[in-house]
Every structure is written in C-alpha cells, then in structure tokens.
Amino acid sequence: MTQEHNNSADPLHAKKEAWSGRFSEPVAEFVLRYTQSVSFDKRMAMADIRGSLAHAEMLATCGVISQQDLDDIRRGMEQISNEIKTGKFLWQLELEDVHLNIEARLTQLIGDAGKRLHTGRSRNDQVATDLRLYLRDEVDQIILKLHHLQEVLVNQARREYNTIMPGFTHMQVAQPVTFGHHMLAYVEMFDRDRERMIDLRRRINRLPLGSAALAGTTYPIDRELTAKLLNFDGVAQNSLDAVSDRDFGIEFTAAASLIMIHISRLSEELVYWMCQRFSFIKLPDRFTTGSSIMPQKKNPDVPETARGKCARVVGDLMAMATLMKGLPLAYNKDLQEDKEPVFDAIDTVKDTLRAFIEMMDGVEPNRAEMRAAAAAGYPTATDLADYLARRGVPFRTAHDIVGRVVRLAGDRNCDISDLSLSELKSFSDVIEADVYQVLTLEGSVAARDHVGGTAPCQVLKQVQRWDSIFAERNKK
C-alpha cells in the first residue's frame, strides 16, 4: 500500500460521513463483520469504477458538477484502478463494501470532488449497475467458452463420424449409433445453453443507474447518456423495480445450472465409458488421478468432480430464488446475499468449461470395444422389423415376429445375422437373402440417412453445418 493510503483519514469517520451524521455511535465490530460485503464484492471494483466514471461524465455534461471535478475524479480513479490491479489498495471492512471503499479512497486523493461523485445516485442503483456490468462481461466469456467446447466436440465428430458404438435406452443396448453422432448431441445441448446466455444478456443490459435509492433523483440527469457511455441497450423504466430487480441473477444461475446439468450428463457417460466394463474411451492422464492404496487405478476425477459441482450451481439457483421470493419493494439488505451465489456459479461454470475444452479434445475412443458392445443385445432387431414393414407386414405384426426371432437367437446364443435364411423365412416368407444387408451394424447406421440421423454421411453434413455456423460467428 502507498504511505498516503496507509496514513489516510479514519475509515470510521469516512463511514460516518456517508451516513450523514445520523448516528451517534459507530457500528459494533461484530455487526461490521456480519454485514460487510467487501470481502466478496470487491471483485466488482473495476465495474464500480467504470460506472462511476460514466456517472461523473454525465453529471458534468448536465452541469451538476464542474469539468474540474470530472477531471479530478478521472485522475483519482486512474490511481485507484492501478492500486487495485497491483494489489496495493487497502480494502477495509469498516467501509463495508466495494463502493464505500473506493469512494473513501477517492475523497482522500482528490478532496471534495470525490464527495460530489455520489450526487444523484444511491448505493442501491450503484450496486445494481455494478452487478449488471460485471455479470455482462462474465456472460460474454461463458458464451465464448461454450463456443470453444462446441468446436472441440465437432472436431471429435469429424474424426469419429463412422465409429460405431451402442446407443442405449434404459441403459440397455438399443440401436447402433456413431460416436460422432453422440458427440453432436452435446453440441446441440451446449448451443441451447449459448442461446440462453445470449438471450439473458439482453435483460442484463438495462441500466438501473439514475434510479437513486428507489424514487429517482431531483437532479437534472441524463440516464440515456449514461447508458450510452456504458454500452447498455437502454435504461430501466421504473425506479422501484430497477433497484430491487435481481431476475437477471436468478436467470443467470438457472442458465448456469443447465450448463452444468449438461456437463454432468456428459460426465456420467465419460465415467462409465472409462470403466473396465465398457473400456470405450481413454482420458488424458492429466485429467485423471490414482489411488492412495491401489496402484492399478486410474480415476476419472475431472468428470466426477464436475458431476458433483453441478449440485453446487443448482444450489446457487435455489439460493437466488429463495432470496427473492419474499422481498417487498424496493431495496432490502437481503440483496447483499445475491452476489456470492452468482459469483460462485460464474467461477464454477468457467472453470468446468475450461477443463472440458481441454479434456474432450484428448478423449480417445476404443473403436474395437465400442463396436463389440454395439453388436451385443440384438441392436439390429428394429432394422429387421423395418425390413418386414417395407414388404407389407404391418409394423406391429413385424414387431411380434422379430421378438420371436430374437428369442430363437437367444436360445442359440447367437446374433440374428447368424441364423440361416431358412430359419428366418420360417417366421415370414417375405424375408429374402438381402435381409443380411440390414442386419449388419454398418447397414443399420447407414440406413438412418436423414437430417438428424446417425448415418455417417449425415454426421459429416452436420459437421459441415457447424463449420459454417462457427465461421459466421468468428466474423462477428
């Protein structure tokens, strides 16, 4: 810390000034610790400074403060910004939050001009603005990370467009699919997540500043100018709602929860794909750990941890929803509790996306094991039923016929394709030698040749479609 900062005015005196002399004694030390938020809201410091600089410029433009005051505020904020970035800023619990800490330091540096900065605003609209500014930037980063994860998964689909694996329903082998098709399913999930974040960002990007404590201000301000300076799309239209709205925080934690739910579903599959009963994939060693007593173990710790962290982010959503459900208009101190769930969800989602971007790029499918597993459980039974239906057998009748074919194959402990033509024809005389073409795994996946199907040619078309989407995004 600088010597000037270390020996500056008593912080309790600065806080007393902020309370306008209403109280005759300082806040109890325990209460200071209990009610302070600076220990976690200081991460919004740069957003607070940005909002204050825009507010000051608006005040100067409207003639509420002088150009000299604005110049002094800019100079003081530049020094404060440098102190924060270099770790020299002295954060004080006695000053309660990020806003009073920065305001007190500004006043120490530039005198009365620092006290004039708060003209026409309240900490109520100030914190609402800071949180929106901060969250807006974080949402932009999450959108970008989702895009990068999609790119990684599309590249896996490109490499494994014709790698056959079992598709499951009820965790039973159902029909063969391709690994590339499976990866593209998650690309679709993460694209919905990306769309939700983009849509949410529009509702974040409304300016509360100028609403003051709850009713607006008597000063001749220009809220539209402030919004323009801060790149907001517009201003909040009701001062009561503006200072007490945290819908955007609930929406964010809801959207973050869905991201983590999708990550958790993928994690679940990675965990069982990696176990010896499946041996479908290998994870890069740097994303796994060993056992303290079992030297043979290679544990999928990153997917397991991510699966667990999903519960954490869903908990953040529950905290936000429960926080807001009983609050009357307008601002209440309860709203201080909005930040930690939002911050936790931000950190968890960003760290998890980073891990999966790096890890999924290194996933190695075991093609032989996947194919062998796809051959178990009569996965081409539906193809045989479709074969019969195309030859005029009602599908429900075909379904019954194939059920009896499967029973015979089970009794023989063989695949349907191992049954002789005469044995198959004993169930239906429409069956001919060409039936064996539809009973192969390759024939089964190739037959799903339509938009959204698992046919390798369709997987490649989807890869090309995503390449075009990514190219358009990268132009913007």
Backbone hydrogen bonds, N-H to C=O, Kabsch-Sander energy under -0.5 kcal/mol:
donor,donor_aa,acceptor,acceptor_aa,energy
6,N,2,T,-2.4
7,N,3,Q,-2.0
8,S,5,H,-1.2
14,A,10,D,-1.8
15,K,11,P,-2.3
16,K,12,L,-2.3
17,E,13,H,-2.1
18,A,14,A,-1.6
19,W,15,K,-1.7
20,S,17,E,-1.7
21,G,16,K,-1.7
22,R,19,W,-1.4
32,L,28,A,-2.3
33,R,29,E,-1.9
34,Y,30,F,-2.5
35,T,31,V,-2.6
36,Q,32,L,-1.4
37,S,96,E,-3.1
38,V,96,E,-2.1
40,F,37,S,-1.8
41,D,37,S,-3.4
42,K,38,V,-1.1
43,R,40,F,-0.9
44,M,41,D,-2.0
45,A,42,K,-1.8
48,D,44,M,-2.6
49,I,45,A,-2.4
50,R,46,M,-2.3
51,G,47,A,-2.6
52,S,48,D,-2.3
53,L,49,I,-2.6
54,A,50,R,-2.1
55,H,51,G,-2.3
56,A,52,S,-2.7
57,E,53,L,-2.3
58,M,54,A,-2.3
59,L,55,H,-2.6
60,A,56,A,-2.4
61,T,57,E,-2.4
62,C,58,M,-2.1
63,G,60,A,-1.1
64,V,59,L,-2.7
65,I,59,L,-0.9
70,L,66,S,-2.1
71,D,67,Q,-2.6
72,D,68,Q,-2.6
73,I,69,D,-2.7
74,R,70,L,-2.5
75,R,71,D,-2.3
76,G,72,D,-2.9
77,M,73,I,-2.7
78,E,74,R,-1.9
79,Q,75,R,-1.6
80,I,76,G,-2.4
81,S,77,M,-2.8
82,N,78,E,-1.9
83,E,79,Q,-2.5
84,I,80,I,-2.5
85,K,81,S,-2.4
86,T,82,N,-2.0
87,G,84,I,-1.1
88,K,83,E,-2.4
89,F,83,E,-1.3
91,W,89,F,-0.9
95,L,92,Q,-1.4
96,E,93,L,-2.3
97,D,95,L,-2.9
101,N,97,D,-1.9
102,I,98,V,-2.1
103,E,99,H,-2.5
104,A,100,L,-2.7
105,R,101,N,-2.0
106,L,102,I,-2.5
107,T,103,E,-2.4
108,Q,104,A,-2.0
109,L,105,R,-1.8
110,I,106,L,-2.7
111,G,107,T,-2.1
113,A,110,I,-0.8
114,G,111,G,-1.7
115,K,111,G,-0.8
116,R,112,D,-1.6
117,L,113,A,-0.7
118,H,115,K,-0.6
119,T,116,R,-1.9
121,R,118,H,-1.7
126,Q,122,S,-2.0
127,V,123,R,-2.7
128,A,124,N,-1.3
129,T,125,D,-1.7
130,D,126,Q,-2.7
131,L,127,V,-2.6
132,R,128,A,-1.6
133,L,129,T,-2.8
134,Y,130,D,-3.0
135,L,131,L,-2.8
136,R,132,R,-2.4
137,D,133,L,-1.6
138,E,134,Y,-1.9
139,V,135,L,-2.9
140,D,136,R,-1.8
141,Q,137,D,-1.6
142,I,138,E,-2.2
143,I,139,V,-2.7
144,L,140,D,-1.8
145,K,141,Q,-2.3
146,L,142,I,-2.6
147,H,143,I,-1.9
148,H,144,L,-2.1
149,L,145,K,-2.4
150,Q,146,L,-2.3
151,E,147,H,-2.1
152,V,148,H,-2.0
153,L,149,L,-2.3
154,V,150,Q,-2.6
155,N,151,E,-2.1
156,Q,152,V,-1.8
157,A,153,L,-2.1
158,R,154,V,-2.2
159,R,155,N,-2.0
160,E,156,Q,-2.4
161,Y,158,R,-0.7
163,T,160,E,-1.1
164,I,162,N,-0.7
165,M,177,V,-2.8
167,G,175,Q,-2.5
169,T,172,Q,-2.0
172,Q,169,T,-2.3
174,A,167,G,-3.4
175,Q,167,G,-0.8
177,V,165,M,-2.9
179,F,163,T,-2.9
180,G,160,E,-1.9
182,H,178,T,-2.0
183,M,179,F,-2.3
184,L,180,G,-2.0
185,A,181,H,-1.1
186,Y,182,H,-0.9
186,Y,183,M,-0.6
187,V,183,M,-1.4
188,E,184,L,-1.9
189,M,185,A,-1.6
190,F,186,Y,-2.8
191,D,187,V,-1.5
192,R,188,E,-1.9
193,D,189,M,-1.9
194,R,190,F,-2.1
195,E,191,D,-2.6
196,R,192,R,-2.3
197,M,193,D,-2.1
198,I,194,R,-2.3
199,D,195,E,-2.6
200,L,196,R,-2.9
201,R,197,M,-2.2
202,R,198,I,-1.0
202,R,199,D,-0.6
203,R,199,D,-0.9
203,R,200,L,-0.8
204,I,200,L,-1.8
205,N,201,R,-1.8
206,R,204,I,-1.8
207,L,234,G,-2.8
211,S,208,P,-1.8
216,G,211,S,-2.4
221,I,219,Y,-1.9
226,T,222,D,-1.7
227,A,223,R,-2.6
228,K,224,E,-2.1
229,L,225,L,-2.5
230,L,226,T,-1.7
231,N,228,K,-1.1
232,F,227,A,-2.9
233,D,205,N,-1.7
234,G,205,N,-0.7
236,A,207,L,-3.0
242,A,238,N,-2.8
243,V,239,S,-1.7
244,S,240,L,-0.9
245,D,241,D,-2.0
249,G,246,R,-0.7
250,I,246,R,-1.9
251,E,247,D,-3.3
252,F,248,F,-2.2
253,T,249,G,-2.3
254,A,250,I,-2.2
255,A,251,E,-2.9
256,A,252,F,-3.1
257,S,253,T,-2.0
258,L,254,A,-1.9
259,I,255,A,-1.9
260,M,256,A,-2.3
261,I,257,S,-2.4
262,H,258,L,-2.3
263,I,259,I,-2.5
264,S,260,M,-2.7
265,R,261,I,-2.2
266,L,262,H,-2.2
267,S,263,I,-2.8
268,E,264,S,-2.5
269,E,265,R,-1.8
270,L,266,L,-2.5
271,V,267,S,-2.6
272,Y,268,E,-2.0
273,W,269,E,-2.8
274,M,270,L,-1.7
275,C,271,V,-0.9
278,F,275,C,-1.7
279,S,275,C,-3.2
280,F,273,W,-2.4
281,I,273,W,-1.0
282,K,364,E,-1.8
287,F,284,P,-2.2
288,T,285,D,-2.0
289,T,299,N,-1.7
291,S,294,M,-0.7
297,K,294,M,-1.7
299,N,289,T,-3.5
301,D,299,N,-2.2
302,V,287,F,-1.3
304,E,300,P,-2.2
305,T,301,D,-3.0
306,A,302,V,-2.7
307,R,303,P,-2.3
308,G,304,E,-1.9
309,K,305,T,-2.6
310,C,306,A,-1.3
311,A,307,R,-0.6
311,A,308,G,-0.9
312,R,308,G,-0.8
313,V,309,K,-1.9
314,V,310,C,-2.4
315,G,311,A,-1.9
316,D,312,R,-1.6
317,L,313,V,-1.9
318,M,314,V,-2.2
319,A,315,G,-2.4
320,M,316,D,-2.2
321,A,317,L,-2.6
322,T,318,M,-2.5
323,L,319,A,-2.3
324,M,320,M,-1.7
325,K,321,A,-1.2
327,L,324,M,-1.3
335,L,332,N,-2.2
336,Q,333,K,-2.2
337,E,334,D,-2.6
338,D,335,L,-1.7
339,K,336,Q,-1.0
342,V,338,D,-1.2
343,F,339,K,-3.5
344,D,340,E,-2.7
345,A,341,P,-2.3
346,I,342,V,-2.4
347,D,343,F,-2.6
348,T,344,D,-2.6
349,V,345,A,-2.5
350,K,346,I,-2.5
351,D,347,D,-2.4
352,T,348,T,-2.3
353,L,349,V,-2.7
354,R,350,K,-2.2
355,A,351,D,-2.2
356,F,352,T,-2.4
357,I,353,L,-2.4
358,E,354,R,-1.8
359,M,355,A,-2.7
360,M,356,F,-2.4
361,D,357,I,-0.8
362,G,358,E,-0.6
362,G,359,M,-1.4
363,V,360,M,-0.9
364,E,282,K,-2.4
366,N,280,F,-4.4
367,R,365,P,-1.0
370,M,366,N,-2.3
371,R,367,R,-2.5
372,A,368,A,-2.4
373,A,369,E,-2.3
374,A,370,M,-2.1
375,A,371,R,-1.3
376,A,372,A,-0.6
376,A,373,A,-0.8
378,Y,375,A,-0.6
381,A,378,Y,-1.5
384,L,380,T,-1.7
385,A,381,A,-2.0
386,D,382,T,-2.5
387,Y,383,D,-2.2
388,L,384,L,-2.2
389,A,385,A,-2.4
390,R,386,D,-2.5
391,R,387,Y,-0.7
391,R,388,L,-0.9
392,G,389,A,-1.7
393,V,388,L,-2.1
398,A,394,P,-2.9
399,H,395,F,-3.0
400,D,396,R,-1.7
401,I,397,T,-2.4
402,V,398,A,-2.7
403,G,399,H,-1.8
404,R,400,D,-1.6
405,V,401,I,-2.0
406,V,402,V,-2.9
407,R,403,G,-1.6
408,L,404,R,-1.9
409,A,405,V,-2.5
410,G,406,V,-2.6
411,D,407,R,-2.3
412,R,408,L,-2.2
413,N,409,A,-0.8
413,N,410,G,-0.5
414,C,409,A,-2.4
418,D,415,D,-1.4
419,L,416,I,-1.7
424,L,420,S,-2.3
425,K,421,L,-2.9
426,S,422,S,-1.1
427,F,424,L,-1.5
428,S,424,L,-0.9
431,I,428,S,-1.3
435,V,432,E,-2.0
436,Y,433,A,-1.4
437,Q,434,D,-1.2
438,V,434,D,-0.6
438,V,435,V,-1.0
439,L,435,V,-0.8
440,T,437,Q,-0.6
444,S,440,T,-2.1
445,V,441,L,-2.3
446,A,442,E,-2.2
447,A,443,G,-1.5
448,R,444,S,-0.5
448,R,445,V,-1.1
449,D,447,A,-1.7
450,H,448,R,-1.4
453,G,450,H,-2.8
455,A,448,R,-1.6
458,Q,455,A,-0.9
459,V,455,A,-2.2
460,L,456,P,-2.2
461,K,457,C,-1.6
462,Q,458,Q,-2.3
463,V,459,V,-2.4
464,Q,460,L,-2.3
465,R,461,K,-2.3
466,W,462,Q,-2.6
467,D,463,V,-2.4
468,S,464,Q,-2.0
469,I,465,R,-2.1
470,F,466,W,-3.1
471,A,467,D,-2.2
472,E,468,S,-2.0
473,R,469,I,-2.3
474,N,470,F,-2.5
475,K,471,A,-0.9
475,K,472,E,-0.5
476,K,472,E,-0.7
476,K,473,R,-1.0
